[in-house]
């Protein structure tokens, strides 16, 4: 008998180290433990399953991957193309054209410099990312006159920042946006019910925002709206203002570009993306916090708190399962100052978060009625 019910014996660990590569089911039957227990222990020991490749399969891959590509090898070996490409990579094998025909490559070289990737998606029946990566491998670039063409999409209003909603958008993108490093793509995901609060205003700022809904198969999960735009002018502006390195960076650079009378809209957008207010069910207590990565530079947030005379606390969590940093404050006077600042002026944004502040006000007013 084991001293503890879940304790692992030395012989069990030794068996797992030697035989984990044979498969989880074999280990479950031999050690008499659950699949979950086997996987958890293997993860802690740093063990991985290397899917078995026979000498015959490996030889076939070596002889045919270069000339026939991953799709042919996938059908011949009855394995997914991802497994074929992964094994080929481990063997340092390269396909001749990576499953691109000579005709497709000629079309790409001819049209990509003039049209970019978007029109070629339907024509070549390939994903945008696949076309961009192939163009990069071939050294094909989009012409400068195409990049600077104002007819493609004029986003100068983003750069001038004269509109409250543009300032809001820049704050929201700092919180939840993803700016690609090579493809001039700006994208974010948001719960679709929340996006309905700002959808009409957002999509009007640029005609070529693409909007789709990813429906969840789990009935307990919300559908997610994915919104994205490919625009070289806007991408360059965001890159110059640290949006490519915003995870951990301070937002001082972009805030310096925003007029003082619009800065609170930026903070509203940032709070809608990364902030929250939690209310106690038993009392009137509340906490406003913003969460980010553990190495976050909070200089820009410190400046705001100093400006509003808010006393805050920075908390860092560094555990194997969670590495994060958060700024929070919970005094009523400080919450009121923050709320009055970000919600002054035009009323727009995520109503769900604004409603939380209203509930906080209601709790305090109820006591004195």
C-alpha positions in Angstrom: 0.0 0.0 0.0 1.1 3.6 -0.7 1.7 5.9 2.2 -0.4 8.5 0.4 -3.1 7.8 -2.0 -1.7 9.8 -4.9 2.0 9.4 -4.2 4.1 8.2 -7.1 6.6 5.3 -6.4 10.1 5.4 -7.8 9.4 2.3 -10.0 6.3 4.0 -11.5 8.3 7.2 -12.4 11.1 5.0 -13.8 8.5 3.1 -15.9 6.9 6.3 -17.1 10.2 7.8 -18.2 11.1 4.8 -20.3 7.7 4.0 -21.8 5.8 7.3 -22.1 6.7 7.5 -25.7 4.8 4.2 -26.4 1.5 5.9 -25.6 -0.6 7.1 -22.7 -3.0 4.1 -22.8 -0.1 1.6 -22.3 1.1 3.6 -19.3 -2.4 3.7 -17.8 -2.8 -0.1 -18.0 0.7 -0.8 -16.7 0.8 1.6 -13.7 -3.0 1.4 -13.0 -3.5 5.2 -13.0 -5.9 7.5 -14.8 -5.1 9.2 -18.1 -5.2 12.6 -16.4 -2.7 11.5 -13.7 -0.3 10.1 -16.4 -0.5 13.3 -18.5 0.0 15.6 -15.4 3.1 13.6 -14.2 4.6 13.4 -17.6 4.2 17.2 -18.0 6.0 17.8 -14.7 8.8 15.5 -15.7 9.1 17.2 -19.1 8.2 14.1 -21.1 6.8 14.3 -24.6 5.4 11.7 -27.0 7.3 11.4 -30.2 4.8 9.8 -32.7 6.4 6.7 -34.0 7.8 6.8 -37.5 9.0 3.5 -39.1 12.2 3.4 -41.2 10.0 2.8 -44.3 7.8 5.9 -43.6 10.8 8.0 -43.0 12.5 6.8 -46.2 9.4 7.5 -48.2 9.3 11.1 -46.8 13.0 11.7 -47.5 12.6 10.5 -51.1 9.4 12.3 -52.0 9.0 15.4 -49.8 11.2 17.7 -52.0 9.6 16.8 -55.3 6.0 16.0 -54.3 5.3 18.1 -51.2 3.5 17.6 -47.9 0.0 16.9 -49.4 1.1 14.0 -51.5 3.1 12.5 -48.5 0.1 13.0 -46.2 -2.2 11.0 -48.5 0.5 8.3 -49.0 1.3 7.9 -45.3 -2.2 8.5 -44.0 -0.9 11.2 -41.6 -2.0 14.9 -41.2 -0.1 17.4 -43.2 1.0 19.1 -40.0 2.7 15.9 -38.8 4.4 15.5 -42.2 5.7 19.1 -42.1 6.8 18.7 -38.5 8.8 15.5 -39.3 10.2 17.1 -42.5 11.4 20.1 -40.4 13.1 17.7 -37.9 14.9 16.0 -40.8 15.8 19.4 -42.4 13.8 18.6 -45.5 12.4 21.3 -47.8 9.8 21.0 -50.5 10.6 22.3 -54.0 7.6 24.7 -54.1 5.9 23.9 -50.8 2.9 22.6 -52.8 2.7 25.7 -54.9 2.4 25.1 -58.6 4.6 27.0 -61.1 1.4 28.7 -62.4 0.5 29.9 -58.9 4.0 31.3 -58.4 3.9 33.2 -61.7 0.5 34.7 -60.8 1.9 35.7 -57.4 5.0 37.4 -58.8 2.9 39.3 -61.4 0.0 40.5 -59.3 1.2 40.7 -55.7 3.3 43.9 -56.2 0.3 45.6 -57.8 -2.7 44.3 -55.8 -1.4 43.0 -52.5 -2.6 39.8 -50.9 -6.4 40.4 -50.4 -7.5 40.0 -54.1 -5.4 36.9 -54.5 -7.2 35.0 -51.7 -10.2 34.1 -53.9 -8.1 33.9 -57.1 -5.6 31.4 -55.8 -8.0 29.8 -53.2 -5.4 30.2 -50.5 -5.4 31.9 -47.1 -4.1 35.5 -46.8 -1.3 34.3 -44.5 -0.2 31.6 -46.9 0.0 34.2 -49.8 2.0 36.7 -47.7 4.4 34.0 -46.4 5.0 32.7 -49.9 5.6 36.3 -51.2 8.1 36.8 -48.4 10.0 33.6 -49.2 10.2 34.6 -52.9 11.3 38.1 -52.0 8.2 39.6 -53.7 7.1 43.0 -52.2 4.2 45.3 -52.6 5.0 48.4 -54.6 5.4 51.7 -52.8 2.8 53.4 -54.9 0.3 50.8 -53.8 1.2 51.3 -50.2 0.7 55.0 -50.3 -2.5 54.9 -52.5 -5.1 57.0 -50.7 -7.9 55.2 -52.4 -7.0 52.0 -50.6 -8.1 53.4 -47.2 -7.7 56.9 -45.8 -7.0 56.7 -42.1 -5.5 60.1 -41.5 -8.1 60.8 -38.9 -6.5 58.1 -36.7 -3.1 60.0 -36.9 -4.6 63.5 -36.3 -6.6 62.2 -33.3 -9.2 65.0 -33.3 -12.2 62.7 -32.5 -13.2 61.4 -29.1 -14.0 58.0 -30.5 -10.7 57.7 -32.3 -8.9 58.4 -28.9 -11.2 55.7 -27.4 -10.2 53.2 -30.2 -6.5 53.8 -29.7 -7.0 53.1 -25.9 -9.0 49.9 -26.6 -6.4 48.7 -29.2 -3.6 49.2 -26.6 -5.5 46.9 -24.2 -6.9 44.2 -26.5 -5.5 44.8 -30.0 -3.0 42.7 -31.9 -0.7 44.4 -34.3 1.1 42.0 -36.6 4.8 42.4 -37.1 5.0 41.7 -40.9 1.5 41.7 -42.4 0.2 45.3 -41.7 -2.7 43.6 -39.9 -4.6 45.2 -36.9 -7.0 42.9 -35.1 -8.9 42.3 -31.8 -11.4 40.0 -30.4 -14.3 40.9 -28.1 -17.4 39.3 -26.7 -20.0 40.0 -29.4 -22.6 41.3 -26.9 -20.1 43.9 -25.8 -19.1 44.8 -29.3 -22.7 45.6 -30.1 -22.3 48.7 -27.8 -19.6 50.2 -30.1 -20.0 48.3 -33.4 -21.7 51.1 -35.4 -19.2 53.8 -34.4 -16.2 51.5 -34.8 -17.0 50.2 -38.3 -17.7 53.7 -39.6 -14.1 54.9 -38.8 -12.7 52.9 -41.8 -14.6 51.2 -44.6 -12.5 48.1 -44.8 -12.8 46.8 -41.2 -13.6 43.1 -41.5 -16.0 41.8 -39.0 -17.0 38.2 -38.3 -18.5 36.2 -35.4 -16.8 33.1 -34.0 -19.7 31.1 -32.5 -18.8 29.0 -29.5 -19.8 25.3 -29.5 -20.1 25.5 -25.7 -23.6 27.0 -24.7 -22.0 28.5 -21.6 -19.5 30.5 -23.6 -20.3 33.8 -25.4 -19.8 34.3 -29.2 -16.7 36.3 -30.0 -16.5 39.1 -32.6 -13.3 39.3 -34.5 -12.6 42.7 -36.1 -9.5 43.4 -38.3 -8.1 45.8 -40.8 -5.1 45.6 -43.1 -3.7 49.1 -43.6 -0.1 50.1 -44.1 -0.6 53.8 -43.0 -2.4 52.9 -39.7 0.0 50.0 -39.0 3.0 52.3 -39.4 1.5 54.8 -37.0 0.8 52.2 -34.4 4.3 50.7 -34.8 5.9 54.1 -34.3 3.9 54.5 -31.0 5.0 51.1 -29.5 1.8 49.1 -30.3 4.0 46.2 -31.5 5.7 46.0 -28.1 2.8 47.1 -26.0 2.8 44.0 -23.8 4.9 45.3 -21.0 5.6 48.7 -22.5 4.4 52.1 -21.2 1.8 54.0 -23.2 3.5 57.3 -22.7 4.4 57.8 -26.4 0.8 57.4 -27.7 -0.6 59.5 -24.9 1.8 62.3 -25.8 0.1 62.4 -29.3 -3.4 62.8 -27.9 -4.7 66.3 -27.0 -5.4 66.8 -23.3 -9.1 67.3 -23.8 -9.3 63.8 -25.4 -7.0 61.8 -23.1 -9.8 60.6 -20.9 -11.4 58.9 -23.9 -8.2 56.9 -24.4 -8.3 55.8 -20.8 -12.0 54.8 -21.2 -11.0 52.6 -24.2 -8.1 51.1 -22.2 -10.3 50.4 -19.2 -13.0 48.8 -21.4 -10.3 46.4 -22.7 -8.2 45.5 -19.7 -10.0 47.0 -16.7 -12.7 45.8 -14.3 -14.6 46.9 -11.2 -15.7 44.2 -8.8 -18.4 44.8 -6.2 -18.9 43.0 -2.9 -22.3 41.3 -2.5 -22.2 41.7 1.3 -21.1 45.3 1.6 -20.5 48.5 -0.4 -16.8 47.7 -1.0 -15.5 47.8 -4.6 -12.2 47.4 -6.3 -11.0 48.9 -9.6 -8.1 47.1 -11.2 -6.3 46.7 -14.5 -4.4 43.5 -15.2 -1.4 43.0 -17.5 1.7 40.9 -17.9 4.1 40.5 -15.0 6.8 42.8 -16.4 4.4 45.6 -17.3 5.8 49.1 -17.1 3.1 51.1 -15.2 4.7 54.5 -15.7 1.8 55.9 -17.7 -0.7 54.6 -15.1 1.3 56.2 -12.3 1.2 59.5 -14.0 -2.6 59.3 -14.3 -3.0 58.4 -10.6 -0.7 61.3 -9.6 -2.8 63.7 -11.8 -6.0 62.5 -10.2 -4.6 62.2 -6.7 -5.4 58.4 -6.5 -3.5 56.1 -4.1 -3.0 52.8 -5.8 -1.3 49.4 -5.2 0.7 47.4 -7.7 0.5 43.6 -7.2 2.5 41.0 -9.0 1.7 37.3 -9.1 4.5 34.9 -10.1 3.4 31.3 -9.9 3.8 28.4 -12.4 0.2 28.8 -13.5 -0.1 32.6 -13.4 2.3 35.4 -14.1 0.6 38.8 -14.0 0.8 42.3 -12.7 -2.1 44.4 -11.6 -2.8 48.0 -10.4 -5.8 48.4 -8.2 -7.5 50.9 -5.7 -10.6 50.4 -3.6 -11.4 53.7 -1.7 -14.7 55.2 -2.7 -13.2 58.7 -3.2 -10.6 57.3 -5.6 -13.1 55.2 -7.5 -15.3 58.3 -7.9 -12.3 60.4 -9.2 -11.4 57.7 -11.7 -15.1 57.2 -12.9 -15.7 60.9 -13.2 -12.5 61.3 -15.3 -13.0 58.5 -17.8 -16.7 59.0 -18.3 -16.8 62.8 -18.7 -17.9 64.1 -22.1 -19.6 62.0 -24.7 -21.2 58.8 -23.4 -20.1 55.7 -25.4 -18.2 52.5 -24.7 -19.1 49.2 -23.1 -22.3 49.6 -21.1 -21.6 46.5 -19.0 -18.6 48.2 -17.3 -20.3 51.6 -17.0 -23.3 49.8 -15.3 -20.9 48.5 -12.6 -20.0 52.0 -11.7 -23.6 53.0 -11.5 -24.3 50.0 -9.2 -21.5 51.2 -7.0 -23.0 54.7 -6.8 -26.4 53.2 -6.0 -25.1 51.2 -3.1 -23.7 54.3 -1.4 -26.8 56.4 -2.1 -29.2 53.7 -0.7 -27.7 53.8 2.8 -28.4 57.5 3.3 -32.0 57.5 1.9 
